[in-house]
Amino acid sequence: MGRAGNLALGLAVIFGTAWTGCAESLGSPETEATTTSGVALMNLEGREDDPFESSQARAIVFLFIRTDCPVSNRYAPEVRSLFDNYRDQGVDFWLVYPDPDVTVEAIENHLEEYRYPLPALRDPRFTLVDLTGVTITPEVAVFVPGLELVYRGRIDDRYVD
């Protein structure tokens, strides 16, 4: 296994084995993407963005969260720590807001309130949700080059009632 594989495996172990969260059912039958990878998300400026298209990262971590999910919000310090520890090792991190009804202003307020240094994307058409198969927030999906999904699941093994 190469360095990218070891990194992906390490991230998968870090992101754990337990399950809990909040979310309405994620996913949509309407998925239309116009980028080369087929993953069209919305940046906070209202333009389509494809996080795979220009990435040279060894791994890309997507953390699916909601502004109103207390479990997601409780993980903000851990997410900041993971970002700080791995961004210099060639890992891209993205917060993904899958709720089509959440406003850009609400996301910006959420980023500020929880001091997230990560870039954020909106997934109002559930393009990335459908690609990854995530079903709840918070949930993580880790990709390595070639759009290979190597992990999907919880952030860690903590369980919250």
N, C-alpha and C positions, 0 to 999 in steps of 0.2 A: 504494500500500500504506500503510495507516494505521500508527500507532505500535505497536499490538498486533502487527500483521503484521511490522513491522521487528524488534520484540523477539523474536518467535517465530523469525524467520529468523536473527537473531543467536545465539539459543540453539542453534538447529539446527547452525549452523556451529561453535559452541564444542563441541558434543557430538560432533563428528567424523565420521570416515569409515572407521576401521579396525575389525576385529572379533577379539576374543578373550575368553575368559571361562571360567566354570565353572558347571555346573548339570546337574542331571538334566533330562530333558525336562519343560518347563513346560507346563501346560495341563490341563484336565479337562473331561470331558463333563458334570459336575455343576456347573452354575452357576445359582444362584437368588438373586436380589437383591430386596430389599423397599424400597429407597429410591426417591425420585422420579427420579433419573438412572439407576437400575438398577445402580449400582455399590455393592455392600455389602461393605465391608471390616471387619476387626475392629481396634478400637483396643487399646492395651495394658491397658485396664481390662476387656476382654472384651465390650464392647458394639459393635454395628454402627455404622459410621461411613461417611459418604459425603463424600469430600473435595471433590466438585463442588457439593454441595448449598448450602453457605453461602459459597462462595468468591467474592470480588469481584476476584480476581487478574486481571492482564493475561495471565498464563500460569501453568500448573501443571506442575511438573516432578516426575515419578515416577522414582526411581532404584531399580531392582530389585536387591537384594543378598541374599547369604546370609552367615550368621555364619561358616561354614566355608570360604568361598571366598577363597583367598589373593589373587586378582586384585581382587576387591571390596575387600578389606581394604587393599591397597596404594593404592587410590584415596581413602582417607579424607581425607588432607590436601587433595587437589584438590576433593573434594566440599564440604568445609568452606569452602574458598576461594570456590567458586561460590555457595554459600549466602550467605556474607557479602557478596559483590559484587552479588547480584541481589535479595535479599529486600526491600531498601528501594526497589526499582524496580517493585514490585507483582507479584513472582513468588513463588508458593507452592512450596515444596519438600517432598517426602515421601519417606522411605525406605520401601520396600515389601519385606517378607519373604514370599516366596511358598511357602516350605517349610511344609507343613501340620504337620510333626512338630516344628518348632522351638518351644520353650516361651517364654512371656513372660519368664521369668527369664533365659533365654539371650539374648534380644533386649536386655533391659535391661543385661545384662553387656556385650554387644557395643557398645551405644551408649556406655556409660561407658568401655570399654577404648579405643575409637577416637575418643573425644571428639566424638561427633556431636551438634551442637546442633539437628538437624532433628527434626521429629516423625516417628514411625514408625507404620506400619500393618501388619497381617498380612493376607495374602490366601490363607487356607487352602482356599477353594473355587475359586481361580484366576479370580475374576470379572474383576479388572483385567488379569490375564495374558491372558485370552481376548479382552478388549476391545482391548488394545493389540497383541497378537500377539507379545509378547516371547518369546524362546526360550532365553535364556542370562543368566547374571549375570556381571558387572554389565551392565545395559542400561538405557537411559533412554527414557522416553516423555514428550513435551511436548504439552500441550493448550492451546488458547486458548479463550476463551468460546464456548459453544455445543457443548461436547464435541467440538471439532474437533481430531483428532490431527494435529499438524503435523510431528512428528519422532519417529522410533523408531530407536534404534541405539546406537552406542558413545558413551562419555563423551568420548573424544578420539581422535586418530589415532595414539596410541602402540600399538605391537605388542609383546606379550610372548610369548616362546616357552614 
